[in-house]
Amino acid sequence: MSKLADYLTIKDAAAYLGVAPNTLRNWGARGKITVHRNPMNGYRLFKIKDLDRLVNQVAKSASQPKPRPK
C-alpha cells in the first residue's frame, strides 16, 4: 500500500465527488471504482488518482454529443 496520504476515507471521497457514501459502496461492489482496505482496520479507502480518473471520465462523456433519435 502506498502512503496513506494518497487515499481518502469513504466519507471524504464521497464529499470529494459530491455523492453519498452509499453510492461509493455500490460503485465499489459493481467494480466501477477500485476499493482499497486499510490494513489496520479494514475501512474502505479510495485512491485520489482513481477518483480524479472517474471525474475525468464523467466529464469527457458529458461533453460528447449524444446521438439524435431518428
VOKOL-129055 format. One record per residue (C-alpha): residue in one letter; x, y, z. Coordinates in steps of 0.5 Angstrom, whole numbers, plus 500, padded with zeros to 3 digits. Example, Ala and Ser with C-alpha at 12.3 -4.5 7.8 and 13.67 -1.06 7.14 Angstrom:
2
<'A' <525 491 516>>
<'S' <527 498 514>>
***
This chain:
70
<'M' <500 500 500>>
<'S' <502 507 498>>
<'K' <503 513 503>>
<'L' <496 514 507>>
<'A' <496 521 505>>
<'D' <495 518 497>>
<'Y' <488 516 500>>
<'L' <481 518 502>>
<'T' <476 515 507>>
<'I' <469 514 504>>
<'K' <467 520 508>>
<'D' <472 524 505>>
<'A' <472 521 498>>
<'A' <464 522 498>>
<'A' <465 529 499>>
<'Y' <470 530 494>>
<'L' <466 527 489>>
<'G' <459 530 491>>
<'V' <456 524 492>>
<'A' <453 520 498>>
<'P' <458 514 502>>
<'N' <453 509 500>>
<'T' <454 511 492>>
<'L' <461 510 493>>
<'R' <460 503 497>>
<'N' <455 501 491>>
<'W' <460 503 486>>
<'G' <466 499 489>>
<'A' <461 493 489>>
<'R' <460 494 482>>
<'G' <467 495 480>>
<'K' <466 502 478>>
<'I' <472 504 482>>
<'T' <477 501 486>>
<'V' <476 500 493>>
<'H' <483 499 498>>
<'R' <482 497 505>>
<'N' <486 500 511>>
<'P' <491 494 513>>
<'M' <490 496 521>>
<'N' <482 497 521>>
<'G' <479 494 514>>
<'Y' <476 501 513>>
<'R' <475 503 505>>
<'L' <480 507 502>>
<'F' <480 511 495>>
<'K' <486 513 492>>
<'I' <485 520 490>>
<'K' <488 519 483>>
<'D' <482 514 482>>
<'L' <477 519 484>>
<'D' <480 524 479>>
<'R' <480 519 474>>
<'L' <473 518 475>>
<'V' <471 525 475>>
<'N' <475 526 468>>
<'Q' <471 520 465>>
<'V' <465 523 467>>
<'A' <467 530 465>>
<'K' <469 527 458>>
<'S' <463 523 457>>
<'A' <458 529 459>>
<'S' <462 534 454>>
<'Q' <461 529 448>>
<'P' <455 530 444>>
<'K' <449 525 444>>
<'P' <446 522 438>>
<'R' <440 525 436>>
<'P' <434 520 435>>
<'K' <431 519 428>>
***
